[in-house]
């Protein structure tokens, strides 16, 4: 052991001769060149020197030094650049000894689209390419959907697609249930609809008091003029706005735009709670469980979280933190450089901001307690799976596979993942079946393609099985025939050592009478009240849900597709113009060249391209 430790310190000390005092990023690698740790330094030589002196480090850092066989360095112009590069590398490389943010989901926004005379309001996630105003982020789809639902009731804005809008001849159900003002059929003037859009945007910007006062006055005027139906409609709109505000809970008066970030640790685990405050409104909260070793101080965990959280997100104008960072000014400078404006970091001690932090801390504490309880239960279930199927070790990653199709059409494969933290939805994968030689409805053929693609990728990306992406157990929906076919596939791929279990409905195909098939072993069943059986049923139901949802999405996309999608140069705008002018893709296909040229936005050359596309075969 002493020789190994000496080797680690000696390796690090050997780099000091070539390092200078530049800022930069360093990587520590093990004997197989796997990255153990990524760090930043204001002065690379001083920082690396601190690792070369034994007896001054925590057990975690001592283990890391002991495993270090080589190092890599990249100098930067400033320490701010080093911080940004460090966080990007951590997210990319996922080093074992860094604090790691594992959940990297994007957050939805509300979009008021402005590429149409009558703007629509909708949920948006992803790149902000469409013309319009974006409001967010919201903590999740639920928060957005609730807000959209009430905003439609309050301001009667449309949520239909532009193509639906252009082809309607009478109002849709949204109008009938008083969630749209019917602009598609001329039931509201351009000016009145624009005023409704303006009011909705003012509400999303936090200017709620004036809007509610104006609506209240309009309601009183309508009642005074005996227009009771209009007064009732205005009353419902005011009620909808009030419900939005009450659902948001905390609505700070002195904080217009901020993320409140609170850290709570217990039992070697951590929870970070983030509240999204925009336009003096709480747009939801989300909890995160970063991977920690347990001996990091709060400043290290918080700095790692903040750096990684905003590496691919735009930071707000203010971060309100429960714990300070090692260098608040450096992080603020890095975030400001990323956002192109000032970003303030505060650790409040009193007042409204401190109350926000306390609320976030309470949520973090409660979330971590629930998580730890669920993890204990999940760990017990995983141990039960290992015992039930005679596995050599308790599985950390179970992959469950299923297919979905209708008579072979729109076939998809699906994979879900379960482990100590329950269902890991970030690891779910869908597989569009590409092999045209597969007979429609051939489940064996589809499963072969799915597993071949899955494990060929694993063999390429992680041949040593060290990144935690290889399954410890496969669950296949099927009986003896399916298990035999899958085993043959795994043999061909050279990964036959991974345990596999087929799950088939038993007598009368009733849930609770499942039979389990394993290669070379007799069929077995579990007690009808065994918690492990319920766990397997949940996994099977989850993969069914995911497979069917993926299949439906693919089928819906195919139903909405038109030949216009395949014409070079015809994008969404030209497609809308053509459908609005002719009414259908079939009518476009029958149109002559002169009619095509008459469409707004279609040039003579584009008209010729469209005409040739439909008439190239005579």
KOLNU-54177 format. One record per residue (C-alpha): y, x, z. Coordinates in steps of 0.02 Angstrom, whole numbers, plus 50000, padded with zeros to 5 digits. Each point is the difference from the previous one (the first is absolute). Layout:
N
YXZ/...
This chain:
618
500005000050000/501205014150042/499725008249831/500404983749909/501614997950101/500515018049969/499714997849814/501164984849996/501445009050086/499725015849898/500084990449836/501644991950049/500735016350064/499605008349834/501264988949908/501485005350107/500265016049899/500434990349841/501004985550073/501894999350018/501154988350095/500154987049860/499724981550035/498444992649924/498314991750018/498365008250051/498204994349982/498555005750108/498304999849912/498215002150060/498625010749925/499684987149862/501864999049956/500194982750076/501734996950069/499994999250189/501844998050034/501674998949909/501605004850091/501825003649965/501075014150068/501835004550008/499415018150006/498265002749928/499735017150079/500464993950175/498934984449986/498455009149937/500265013350132/499884986550134/498224996349941/499475018350012/500145001250190/498474993750097/500124989750159/501594990349958/499324984649913/499244983250036/498114997749976/500304991549833/501075014249931/498795013050071/498564991749906/501044999649841/500435018650014/498175004150031/499524991349837/501405007749896/499345011849866/501555000849888/501774993549981/501144994549858/501905000250000/501394992049899/501815004750035/501404987349980/501895001349992/500304989950158/499044993650150/500354982349938/499045003749840/498605007350105/499894984050103/499904989049845/498695011249921/498985000850161/499874981150012/499524998149817/498635013150018/499334991850158/499844983349912/499205008349849/498805011950088/499634990450162/499705015650106/498854998150149/501215006650132/501584990849946/500554983250069/499594988749853/500674982949952/498454991549931/500734983249943/501145002649851/500244982449935/501564994649908/501074985950065/500524984449904/501784994849961/500834983849947/500695001349824/501374988949931/499685003649815/501575000849894/499265001649825/500154981249965/501484987750002/499124990950144/499415013750121/498334998050084/499485005450175/498335008250031/498995012850099/500025017549927/498995015550042/500095016849912/501285008749890/501674991149989/500114999249811/500464981849971/501844995549990/500584991350157/500375002150185/498645005650121/499974995550184/498815008650120/498895007750049/499034986350089/498575005150113/498694990849899/499604986449876/499954986950138/501795003550053/500604999249819/499054984049961/500694991150154/501765005149956/499804995349816/499274983250048/501514995750108/501265007249877/499314988949863/500224984950113/501755005450048/500705005449831/498834991649872/499795015549893/498645000949868/498475011250018/499184996249832/499785013049864/501275000949859/498704994349873/499604984650106/501864996750019/500305000549812/498564988549953/500204986250131/500544982649943/499984991950171/500185006350180/498485007550085/499274996250171/501225012050085/501414988349952/499044984850062/499745007750173/501835005350008/499755018849984/500875002249832/501564992249925/499234998049826/501085011749895/498645000249866/500404981949956/501885000650025/499964990950168/501285012150073/501505008049917/500145018649968/501445001250123/499104990750140/498415010249978/501025016150001/500804994250163/498274997350075/499475017549947/501595007050078/499664990850164/498205006350005/500565018049974/501334998350135/498664993850118/498895014849958/501505011350031/500204992850175/501494988749968/499144984950073/501334992150108/501194995649858/498604992649893/499364988850140/501764994250043/500344995849817/498374990349985/500374990750163/501714994949933/499224994249835/498744989750099/501374991650101/501014996349842/498474992549915/499644989050151/501824994350008/499904995149816/498384990150033/498985012449895/498605000250127/498665007049885/501105015049960/500435002050185/498145000050044/499665013349868/501395010950072/499304997350175/498305006349940/500825015449924/500885004050165/498354997650093/499135012149880/501305013550031/499824997750188/498125001949986/500195016549906/501095006850139/498884993850140/498465007549915/500865017049996/500115000550190/501125014850039/501624999549901/501145013850065/501874997449988/500575018250001/498645007549889/500164995549816/498725011849922/498725010450094/498175003650027/499504999750183/498555012150029/499095000650167/498525011050051/498714996050133/498505011250040/498464996750105/498275007650011/500275012749862/500594986549878/501744995149942/500854984649932/501685000249912/500884983449983/501354997849865/501254985650000/500974997249838/501784994450035/501024995249846/501604989849989/499954997650190/498314991449980/498255005150053/498945000549841/498385003150091/499065014150083/498475010549963/498905010950108/499275016949952/498665010850079/500315018149950/498585012450019/500375011350149/499005012650101/500704994650167/500925015850056/501544998149887/501624996150088/500924983749955/501345009249900/498675007749887/499144983349969/501644991049968/500655013449882/498385000149901/500024981049988/501824998749945/499825013949872/498434992749921/500554981850012/501585003249897/499255012549880/499814986149870/501174986850072/501884998550005/500595001850181/501264987650072/501715005350060/499395001650179/498375004450088/499874994350180/498635010150087/499124998750166/499785019050009/501075014249937/499445012549868/499955018950019/501485000649881/500854983349973/501385007449892/498775008349881/499034983749973/501614990249976/500575012849872/498344999249907/500024981049995/501824999749946/499595012049859/498604988449945/501044984150012/501615007149929/501014993650149/500175002550187/498504995850110/500314999250187/498645003050131/500314993050174/498974999650161/500914986450099/500064999650189/500874983250026/500674984849910/499284989549859/499195014849910/499085004950159/499384982050015/499345001149822/499065015950044/499264991950156/499414985349897/499205011749872/499205010150141/499264984350076/499264995349832/499325017749977/499194999650172/499194983049971/499455004649823/499185016150059/499094990850140/499304987549875/499555014049880/499075009850134/499054984550052/499534996149819/499515018249970/498844999850151/499174984349935/499895007149824/499245016250064/498674990150092/499614990249840/499865016049897/498805007250128/499024983749986/499905002049811/499335017750022/498664993850122/499524984949894/499715010249842/499375016250079/501475010449939/500125018250050/501784997750063/501264986450035/500884995949835/501865003849990/500194992549827/498994985549930/500274995449817/499514982649943/499834995649815/499984983749901/500314993649822/500894984549939/500014991649829/499764983349913/498565001349876/500475018249978/501834996849960/501405009950087/498695009850096/500615010550147/499175010450135/500715000950175/499835012250145/500614997350177/499985012650143/499684997250186/500065012750140/500565002950180/501674991349967/499224984949914/500314996149818/500995014049917/500894990549862/500895015549937/498295006349947/499464984349906/499675002949815/499754988849849/499075004949842/500324991549834/498325000449911/500305010249842/498265002449925/499904988149851/498125003049986/499674990950165/499214983049969/501154986250067/499434995750175/498985015950024/500355003550184/498925015650000/500955007349852/501684996250081/499475007750166/499405015549908/501705002349919/500924997250164/498955012250101/499985012949862/501904999949986/500205000150189/498855014650038/500455010449847/501784999650064/499455004850176/498975014549931/501535006049904/501334997650135/499025004050159/498365008849958/499875007550175/500194982950083/501355005950120/501434987949965/499224984750082/499884990649836/498095000049987/499084984950071/498745001550141/499184983649948/499974989049844/499784981250015/499454991649838/499994981349973/498214997249941/498165001550038/498595011849957/500355000649813/501845004150027/499605013450129/498715008049886/501245000349854/501385007450107/498835013250071/499595005349822/501855001649963/500295010550156/498525011149956/500725003149827/501695004650075/499225011850127/500654990650152/498394991850057/500285005950181/501254986050036/499154985850096/500004983249914/499604982250054/499834984649891/500574983650077/499174984349930/500094981950054/498374995250080/499084983650008/500994985749919/501405012749971/500714995750170/501235011550089/499145006650155/498335002249913/500485015649903/498655012449953/500355018649989/499185011649874/499895019050011/499145012349885/498235003750056/500104988750153/499424982250032/501204985549989/500804995850167/501144987250082/501144999550151/500084987350140/501064985149950/501195003250145/500115019049980/501835006049992/499465012849868/499424985749888/501704991550018/500845016649958/498975001949841/500364982049952/501865003450021/499895015349888/499024990449869/501254985650005/501455012249987/499305008549845/499664982849923/501804995050036/500695016049926/498884999349846/500404981849963/501865002750027/499985014849882/499034989949871/501214985450011/501495011549978/499225007749846/499554982949930/501754993250032/500775015049914/498864997349849/500454981649994/501865004350001/499835013249865/500564996749821/499825009649837/501855004350019/499505012350138/499135010849868/501475001649880/500855017150010/501814998250054/499844982350069/500365001150185/500324986650129/501764995649937/499514998249817/498424990650050/501064987450097/501204998249854/498594996949876/499124987350111/501654991150037/500404999049814/498294994949933/499184992150153/498335009149990/499165015949939/499094990049865/501674994149931/500615018149997/498455004949903/500334986349870/501875003949983/500695007349840/501075015549993/501664990749988/499614989850157/499535015650097/501645008449952/500944985050071/499395003350178/501305007750117/499605018250034/498785001949854/500635012049866/499444999749819/498835014850030/499264991850156/499794983649907/499045009449865/498915008350134/499584983250078/499654991949832/498885014449945/499044999350166/499454982249966/499775001549811/499295017549977/498294992949960/500714988049872/
